[in-house]
Amino acid sequence: MVRKFDILYIASADYDEKSWVNAQHIAKRLGEKGFRVLYVNSLGLRAPSTNIRDIKKIFKKIKNFLFGMKNLDKNVFVITPLILPLRKFQIIEKINNFFLTIYLRYYMKKLCFNKIILWIFLPTAVNLMGKFNEKMVVYHCVDEYSANPMVNKSLIKRNERALLKKAEIVFVTSRQLYQTKKQFARKIFYLPNVADTEYYQKFYKKKTLRPIEFAQISSPIIGFIGNLTDYKIDIKLLTYTAKKLKNFSFVFIGKIGGGAPDTDVSSLLKLNNVYYLGEKRKEELPLYVKYFNVGLIPFNINRTTTCSFPMKFFEYLAMGKPVVSTKIKGLIEFQIRKYDKLVYWGNRGNFVEMIKKAIQENNKVLENQRIILAKQYSWQKRIDEILKIINKFYFD
């Protein structure tokens, strides 16, 4: 039996963002399980730039702060703190921690929180530990944060090491993260990212109309969903590939420049066979993926992506789509070797050829195998596994 507790949830993304990451998915499902979640919108990892995207984010943060607490899903209560950005100065960090602690205590008291778990996604929240009489700290690590652009690498490394040492439980989403964090963690568990595969497979089964944007887009459609940002995505590879495959349509859905606001995709988006459809709500995404002929994961190979496990991998598979991916260590090390026929592994030398092979596949058996594999990696199963681990160490 899973016993109930309240969760102070320091997230890595704002809850109302269209493109959901694991922080939102997990919080939503914890709420559905009956746990009350005080979801704290992202405290961020870096200081904002003067880029228009960052300026818009600042105004959005202020607006959400002024609106106060919002109940956006069952048992999920969302708040947006305001943080001074110059964290490299100790005095600024002390001021932030002082006011943030008061702010969070106010809303926890308002919700009558007790039996608290402090659930942290970003190392910037390390100084919150011990401030709320919490029974347990969970650190949910999904990236090598010190490798992100524009961040204070030494500060993040220092904060994360302290967090790893003090947290009762650490969850990581790739084997590479497991290897680099295990020497500091007390109890660490490797739980790769999953996806809302049940929801995607509903769209696979039922007849739906093609999205209106696709009326002017000819097949075959090579699709990508997610953050089109140059520290993760190989923009040059995509541009080269789209130029080589002029008779193929390349569709991109999601934000541009998340985490790297200076990302330049102009050379890609100006091509006649490239279509950028903007961000879509998570509920809409399966409708678009359904009409992809191939799903892309064109990641750069660097310190950040070495530790990544993209959710889009299972989202594509849940719709039976062939996946063309660069050789990201997180996916390669996952038990995908026995499913190699379901994925076309590419690099700068053969990415075009891999897409051509994927288009020519036309194999119902492989399509079904992808769907069967995706069913094993749903959020529902992952939440049950997470709660089983927490329940054991929280109450034993």
DRENDREN-315915 format. One record per residue (C-alpha): x negated, y negated, z; residue number from 1; residue in one letter. Coordinates in Angstrom, 3 decimals, m for minus. Each point is the difference from the previous one (the first is absolute). Layout:
% residues N
((X,Y,Z),NUM,'A')
...
% end
This chain:
% residues 396
((0.000,0.000,0.000),1,'M')
((m1.317,m3.471,m0.936),2,'V')
((0.489,m2.402,2.908),3,'R')
((0.637,m3.674,m0.615),4,'K')
((m2.315,m2.959,0.482),5,'F')
((m0.128,m3.599,m1.240),6,'D')
((m2.586,m1.070,m2.562),7,'I')
((m1.863,m3.286,m0.267),8,'L')
((m1.025,0.328,m3.633),9,'Y')
((m2.838,m2.201,m1.313),10,'I')
((0.441,0.510,m3.736),11,'A')
((m2.268,m0.439,m3.008),12,'S')
((2.698,m1.537,m2.211),13,'A')
((3.062,m2.190,0.381),14,'D')
((3.157,2.066,0.242),15,'Y')
((1.870,m1.919,m2.694),16,'D')
((m2.650,0.434,m2.707),17,'E')
((1.391,1.683,m3.094),18,'K')
((m2.912,2.387,m0.480),19,'S')
((0.036,2.181,3.096),20,'W')
((m3.065,1.603,1.535),21,'V')
((m0.112,2.702,2.652),22,'N')
((0.487,m2.475,2.878),23,'A')
((3.522,m0.889,m1.139),24,'Q')
((0.942,3.576,m0.919),25,'H')
((m1.074,1.365,3.387),26,'I')
((1.725,m2.768,1.975),27,'A')
((3.271,0.482,m1.867),28,'K')
((0.011,3.724,0.667),29,'R')
((m0.959,m0.417,3.650),30,'L')
((3.048,m2.246,0.315),31,'G')
((2.167,2.601,m1.695),32,'E')
((m1.255,2.555,2.530),33,'K')
((1.314,m2.180,2.815),34,'G')
((m3.207,m1.749,1.094),35,'F')
((0.190,m3.752,0.457),36,'R')
((m2.743,m1.718,m1.997),37,'V')
((m1.119,m3.587,0.533),38,'L')
((m1.600,m0.468,m3.405),39,'Y')
((m2.631,m2.763,0.018),40,'V')
((m0.626,m1.287,m3.511),41,'N')
((m3.627,0.148,m1.105),42,'S')
((m2.570,m1.963,1.992),43,'L')
((m2.247,0.183,m3.066),44,'G')
((m3.657,0.869,m0.435),45,'L')
((m1.389,m3.124,m1.650),46,'R')
((0.331,m3.766,0.066),47,'A')
((2.383,m1.358,m2.661),48,'P')
((m1.463,m1.637,m3.108),49,'S')
((1.248,m3.060,m1.896),50,'T')
((1.447,2.300,m2.667),51,'N')
((3.687,m0.662,m0.702),52,'I')
((0.901,3.583,1.046),53,'R')
((m1.525,m0.509,3.438),54,'D')
((1.647,m3.406,0.395),55,'I')
((3.393,1.551,m0.776),56,'K')
((m0.689,2.723,2.581),57,'K')
((m0.755,m2.618,2.655),58,'I')
((3.308,m1.780,m0.601),59,'F')
((1.838,3.328,0.047),60,'K')
((m1.652,0.871,3.352),61,'K')
((1.075,m3.317,1.494),62,'I')
((3.553,0.474,m1.269),63,'K')
((0.229,3.532,1.435),64,'N')
((m1.470,m1.181,3.311),65,'F')
((2.667,m2.692,0.289),66,'L')
((2.774,2.516,m0.733),67,'F')
((m1.061,2.060,3.014),68,'G')
((0.751,3.694,0.399),69,'M')
((1.932,1.787,m2.758),70,'K')
((1.534,3.474,0.154),71,'N')
((m0.783,1.160,m3.564),72,'L')
((0.613,3.740,0.371),73,'D')
((1.398,2.360,2.592),74,'K')
((m1.968,m0.570,3.253),75,'N')
((m2.645,m2.051,m1.867),76,'V')
((m0.378,m3.552,1.352),77,'F')
((m2.339,m2.206,m2.021),78,'V')
((m1.920,m3.034,1.233),79,'I')
((m2.648,m2.220,m1.628),80,'T')
((m2.674,m1.538,2.242),81,'P')
((m2.088,m2.987,m1.082),82,'L')
((m3.754,0.548,0.206),83,'I')
((m2.819,m2.546,m0.332),84,'L')
((m2.205,1.282,m2.843),85,'P')
((m3.523,m0.855,1.236),86,'L')
((m0.475,3.231,1.941),87,'R')
((m3.796,m0.019,m0.247),88,'K')
((0.016,m2.623,2.767),89,'F')
((0.480,1.589,3.426),90,'Q')
((2.027,m2.898,1.332),91,'I')
((2.473,0.313,m2.892),92,'I')
((0.320,3.728,0.605),93,'E')
((0.661,m0.584,3.715),94,'K')
((2.684,m2.576,m0.815),95,'I')
((1.605,2.404,m2.488),96,'N')
((0.018,2.869,2.482),97,'N')
((1.420,m2.160,2.809),98,'F')
((2.964,m1.315,m1.973),99,'F')
((0.572,3.258,m1.876),100,'L')
((0.230,1.935,3.272),101,'T')
((2.580,m2.463,1.396),102,'I')
((1.933,0.139,m3.291),103,'Y')
((0.127,3.802,m0.067),104,'L')
((0.898,0.306,3.695),105,'R')
((2.907,m2.372,m0.547),106,'Y')
((1.579,2.197,m2.673),107,'Y')
((m0.805,3.242,1.827),108,'M')
((1.788,m1.365,3.064),109,'K')
((2.899,m1.081,m2.182),110,'K')
((0.304,3.582,m1.276),111,'L')
((m0.531,1.479,3.499),112,'C')
((m2.930,2.089,m1.216),113,'F')
((m1.403,2.719,2.252),114,'N')
((m2.122,3.154,m0.433),115,'K')
((m1.975,m1.888,m2.600),116,'I')
((m2.305,1.265,m2.735),117,'I')
((m2.241,m2.605,m1.609),118,'L')
((m0.316,1.038,m3.662),119,'W')
((m2.722,m1.905,m1.880),120,'I')
((m0.780,m0.034,m3.728),121,'F')
((m2.639,m2.763,m0.144),122,'L')
((m3.208,m0.406,2.064),123,'P')
((0.853,m3.689,0.471),124,'T')
((2.439,1.116,2.719),125,'A')
((m2.647,1.651,2.179),126,'V')
((0.233,m2.633,2.758),127,'N')
((3.695,0.749,0.555),128,'L')
((m0.835,3.320,1.635),129,'M')
((0.809,0.109,3.689),130,'G')
((2.179,m3.122,m0.060),131,'K')
((3.412,1.690,0.021),132,'F')
((m0.283,2.810,2.519),133,'N')
((0.132,2.393,m2.943),134,'E')
((m0.153,3.748,0.638),135,'K')
((m1.941,0.721,m3.178),136,'M')
((m1.829,m1.734,m2.871),137,'V')
((0.229,1.418,m3.521),138,'V')
((m2.353,m1.269,m2.692),139,'Y')
((1.296,0.790,m3.492),140,'H')
((m2.910,m0.509,m2.393),141,'C')
((0.851,0.029,m3.711),142,'V')
((m2.975,m1.874,m1.508),143,'D')
((m3.669,m0.808,0.452),144,'E')
((0.933,m3.542,1.019),145,'Y')
((m3.563,m1.314,0.233),146,'S')
((m0.373,0.700,m3.744),147,'A')
((2.882,m2.310,m0.946),148,'N')
((m0.876,m3.278,m1.746),149,'P')
((m0.204,m3.328,1.839),150,'M')
((m0.030,1.572,3.484),151,'V')
((m2.447,m0.448,2.877),152,'N')
((m1.552,3.434,m0.351),153,'K')
((m2.058,0.018,3.209),154,'S')
((2.943,m1.207,2.111),155,'L')
((2.338,2.617,m1.451),156,'I')
((m2.544,2.776,0.545),157,'K')
((m0.499,m1.091,3.599),158,'R')
((3.731,m0.273,0.683),159,'N')
((0.753,3.325,m1.644),160,'E')
((m2.684,1.839,1.941),161,'R')
((1.470,m1.295,3.277),162,'A')
((3.479,1.001,m1.145),163,'L')
((m1.130,3.488,m0.981),164,'L')
((m1.642,0.550,3.381),165,'K')
((2.987,m1.157,2.043),166,'K')
((2.973,1.347,m1.982),167,'A')
((1.447,3.253,1.343),168,'E')
((0.874,1.119,m3.560),169,'I')
((m1.450,m0.955,m3.393),170,'V')
((1.720,0.915,m3.260),171,'F')
((m1.941,m0.276,m3.273),172,'V')
((1.283,0.463,m3.548),173,'T')
((m3.096,1.358,m1.769),174,'S')
((m2.755,2.488,0.765),175,'R')
((m2.585,m2.703,m0.597),176,'Q')
((1.583,m2.139,2.727),177,'L')
((0.054,3.047,2.255),178,'Y')
((m3.735,0.533,m0.488),179,'Q')
((m0.928,m3.628,0.680),180,'T')
((2.303,m0.507,3.008),181,'K')
((m0.134,3.331,1.840),182,'K')
((m3.273,m0.739,1.820),183,'Q')
((1.658,m2.911,1.833),184,'F')
((3.555,1.296,0.469),185,'A')
((1.310,1.908,3.018),186,'R')
((2.639,1.956,m1.943),187,'K')
((0.189,m0.351,m3.760),188,'I')
((2.375,1.567,m2.530),189,'F')
((m0.202,0.072,m3.783),190,'Y')
((3.476,m0.599,m1.448),191,'L')
((m0.127,m0.993,m3.695),192,'P')
((2.476,m2.503,m1.333),193,'N')
((3.287,1.368,m1.256),194,'V')
((2.943,m1.588,m1.833),195,'A')
((3.773,m0.316,0.033),196,'D')
((0.156,3.075,m2.204),197,'T')
((3.582,0.958,0.885),198,'E')
((1.219,m3.388,m1.218),199,'Y')
((m2.021,0.208,m3.230),200,'Y')
((1.266,3.480,m0.753),201,'Q')
((3.614,m1.175,0.240),202,'K')
((m0.729,m2.220,m2.990),203,'F')
((m1.734,2.855,m1.799),204,'Y')
((3.156,2.106,0.215),205,'K')
((2.679,m2.521,m0.898),206,'K')
((0.669,m1.764,m3.283),207,'K')
((m0.855,m3.682,0.077),208,'T')
((m0.103,m2.799,m2.528),209,'L')
((m3.386,m1.277,m1.093),210,'R')
((m0.966,m3.243,1.749),211,'P')
((1.002,m2.986,m2.094),212,'I')
((m3.657,m1.100,m0.354),213,'E')
((m0.765,3.276,m1.776),214,'F')
((2.342,m0.886,m2.887),215,'A')
((m2.860,m1.891,m1.661),216,'Q')
((m2.725,2.448,1.041),217,'I')
((m0.756,2.893,m2.319),218,'S')
((m1.116,3.454,1.086),219,'S')
((m2.289,1.507,1.041),220,'P')
((m0.101,m2.008,3.215),221,'I')
((m3.148,0.138,2.125),222,'I')
((1.013,m1.349,3.408),223,'G')
((m1.550,m1.302,3.191),224,'F')
((1.706,m0.984,3.255),225,'I')
((m1.818,m1.769,2.787),226,'G')
((m2.396,m2.819,0.779),227,'N')
((m1.862,m1.180,m3.100),228,'L')
((m3.063,m1.316,1.792),229,'T')
((m3.575,0.072,m1.264),230,'D')
((m1.666,1.401,3.120),231,'Y')
((2.051,3.177,m0.374),232,'K')
((1.095,0.155,m3.648),233,'I')
((m2.393,0.217,m2.960),234,'D')
((1.428,m2.884,m2.040),235,'I')
((m2.716,0.325,m2.668),236,'K')
((0.822,3.676,m0.478),237,'L')
((3.704,m0.788,m0.367),238,'L')
((m0.692,m2.770,m2.506),239,'T')
((m2.289,2.223,m2.059),240,'Y')
((2.493,2.882,0.098),241,'T')
((2.967,m2.147,m1.072),242,'A')
((m2.050,m1.391,m2.902),243,'K')
((m0.920,3.502,m1.143),244,'K')
((3.571,1.335,0.279),245,'L')
((1.833,m2.732,m1.881),246,'K')
((2.977,2.255,m0.790),247,'N')
((0.560,0.751,3.705),248,'F')
((1.851,m2.348,2.347),249,'S')
((m1.663,m0.822,3.334),250,'F')
((2.423,m1.033,2.770),251,'V')
((m1.104,m1.492,3.323),252,'F')
((2.313,m0.421,2.998),253,'I')
((m1.061,m1.574,3.278),254,'G')
((m1.816,m2.975,1.430),255,'K')
((m3.143,m1.503,m1.511),256,'I')
((m3.038,m0.779,2.129),257,'G')
((1.122,1.346,3.380),258,'G')
((m3.042,m0.250,2.291),259,'G')
((m2.005,m1.684,m2.774),260,'A')
((1.936,m3.108,m1.076),261,'P')
((m2.592,m0.964,m2.634),262,'D')
((0.663,3.152,m2.024),263,'T')
((0.045,m0.885,m3.713),264,'D')
((2.193,2.229,m2.170),265,'V')
((0.475,m2.488,m2.849),266,'S')
((m2.064,2.053,m2.474),267,'S')
((2.226,3.013,0.684),268,'L')
((3.398,m1.689,0.043),269,'L')
((m0.551,m1.920,m3.253),270,'K')
((m0.087,3.251,m2.008),271,'L')
((3.083,0.618,m2.162),272,'N')
((0.544,3.542,1.326),273,'N')
((m0.280,m0.952,3.683),274,'V')
((3.105,m0.880,2.050),275,'Y')
((m0.043,m1.377,3.520),276,'Y')
((3.431,0.365,1.613),277,'L')
((m0.788,m1.617,3.349),278,'G')
((0.803,1.437,3.413),279,'E')
((3.008,2.272,0.466),280,'K')
((1.764,1.077,3.169),281,'R')
((m1.059,3.435,1.196),282,'K')
((3.532,1.273,m0.685),283,'E')
((m0.374,m0.914,m3.682),284,'E')
((m3.416,1.513,m0.671),285,'L')
((1.120,3.595,m0.770),286,'P')
((2.250,m1.314,m2.763),287,'L')
((m3.056,m1.434,m1.750),288,'Y')
((m2.342,2.919,0.688),289,'V')
((2.631,2.330,m1.469),290,'K')
((m0.606,m1.511,m3.427),291,'Y')
((m3.800,0.056,0.192),292,'F')
((m1.666,2.633,m2.167),293,'N')
((m3.182,m0.174,2.094),294,'V')
((m0.781,m1.430,3.453),295,'G')
((m3.342,m1.782,0.436),296,'L')
((m2.363,m0.222,2.977),297,'I')
((m2.865,m2.024,m1.557),298,'P')
((m1.987,m0.690,3.163),299,'F')
((m3.512,m1.369,0.160),300,'N')
((m2.462,2.281,1.733),301,'I')
((m1.294,m1.984,2.969),302,'N')
((m0.072,0.023,3.828),303,'R')
((3.632,m1.030,0.246),304,'T')
((1.472,2.518,m2.428),305,'T')
((m2.240,2.829,1.212),306,'T')
((2.116,m0.076,3.153),307,'C')
((3.332,m0.509,m1.770),308,'S')
((2.848,2.426,m0.470),309,'F')
((2.559,m1.769,m2.244),310,'P')
((3.672,0.738,0.703),311,'M')
((0.752,m0.456,m3.705),312,'K')
((m1.642,3.388,m0.590),313,'F')
((2.946,1.836,1.585),314,'F')
((2.522,m2.491,m1.380),315,'E')
((m1.067,0.869,m3.546),316,'Y')
((m0.043,3.727,0.776),317,'L')
((3.468,m0.155,1.569),318,'A')
((1.318,m1.002,m3.424),319,'M')
((m1.993,2.743,m1.730),320,'G')
((m2.280,m2.494,m1.748),321,'K')
((m3.520,0.880,m1.143),322,'P')
((m2.525,m2.138,1.875),323,'V')
((m3.137,m1.460,m1.524),324,'V')
((m2.345,m1.070,2.777),325,'S')
((m3.598,m0.973,0.504),326,'T')
((m1.881,2.329,2.331),327,'K')
((0.892,m1.558,3.340),328,'I')
((m1.615,1.947,2.806),329,'K')
((3.155,m0.137,2.131),330,'G')
((1.931,1.903,m2.670),331,'L')
((m2.848,2.281,m1.058),332,'I')
((m0.617,1.104,3.618),333,'E')
((3.690,0.550,0.574),334,'F')
((0.945,3.594,m0.785),335,'Q')
((0.670,m0.985,m3.569),336,'I')
((m2.625,2.255,m1.570),337,'R')
((2.469,2.861,m0.170),338,'K')
((2.412,m2.363,m1.734),339,'Y')
((m2.535,m1.398,m2.472),340,'D')
((2.239,0.669,m2.985),341,'K')
((2.524,m2.454,1.411),342,'L')
((m2.461,m2.922,m0.179),343,'V')
((m2.184,m1.334,m2.796),344,'Y')
((m3.242,m1.271,1.535),345,'W')
((m1.546,m2.833,m1.967),346,'G')
((m2.885,m2.458,0.045),347,'N')
((m1.150,m2.912,m2.140),348,'R')
((m1.237,2.439,m2.627),349,'G')
((3.127,2.122,m0.464),350,'N')
((2.986,m1.871,1.473),351,'F')
((1.525,m0.570,m3.440),352,'V')
((m0.306,3.692,m0.878),353,'E')
((1.563,1.044,3.308),354,'M')
((3.043,m2.180,m0.682),355,'I')
((0.347,1.521,m3.484),356,'K')
((m0.158,3.510,1.509),357,'K')
((2.598,m0.887,2.624),358,'A')
((2.362,m1.341,m2.668),359,'I')
((m0.341,3.165,m2.052),360,'Q')
((0.602,2.322,2.963),361,'E')
((3.778,0.626,m0.352),362,'N')
((m0.079,2.837,2.528),363,'N')
((3.102,0.620,2.136),364,'K')
((m1.862,2.462,2.242),365,'V')
((m2.585,m2.637,0.991),366,'L')
((2.769,m2.550,0.494),367,'E')
((1.758,2.319,2.466),368,'N')
((m3.266,0.789,1.786),369,'Q')
((m0.564,m3.708,0.580),370,'R')
((3.445,m0.390,1.518),371,'I')
((m0.496,3.043,2.252),372,'I')
((m3.348,m1.383,1.208),373,'L')
((1.488,m3.433,0.710),374,'A')
((2.785,1.534,2.114),375,'K')
((m2.622,1.169,2.487),376,'Q')
((m1.148,m3.579,0.616),377,'Y')
((3.049,m1.992,1.054),378,'S')
((0.243,m2.690,2.673),379,'W')
((2.537,2.104,1.855),380,'Q')
((m2.503,2.827,0.481),381,'K')
((m2.816,m2.402,0.820),382,'R')
((2.002,m1.812,2.704),383,'I')
((0.887,3.309,1.639),384,'D')
((m3.696,0.901,0.045),385,'E')
((m1.029,m3.382,1.431),386,'I')
((2.631,0.179,2.747),387,'L')
((m1.044,3.531,0.912),388,'K')
((m3.598,m1.189,0.533),389,'I')
((1.007,m3.085,1.975),390,'I')
((2.500,1.933,2.101),391,'N')
((m2.681,2.488,0.976),392,'K')
((m2.553,m2.555,1.180),393,'F')
((2.446,m2.582,1.331),394,'Y')
((1.809,2.332,2.349),395,'F')
((m2.570,2.729,0.737),396,'D')
% end
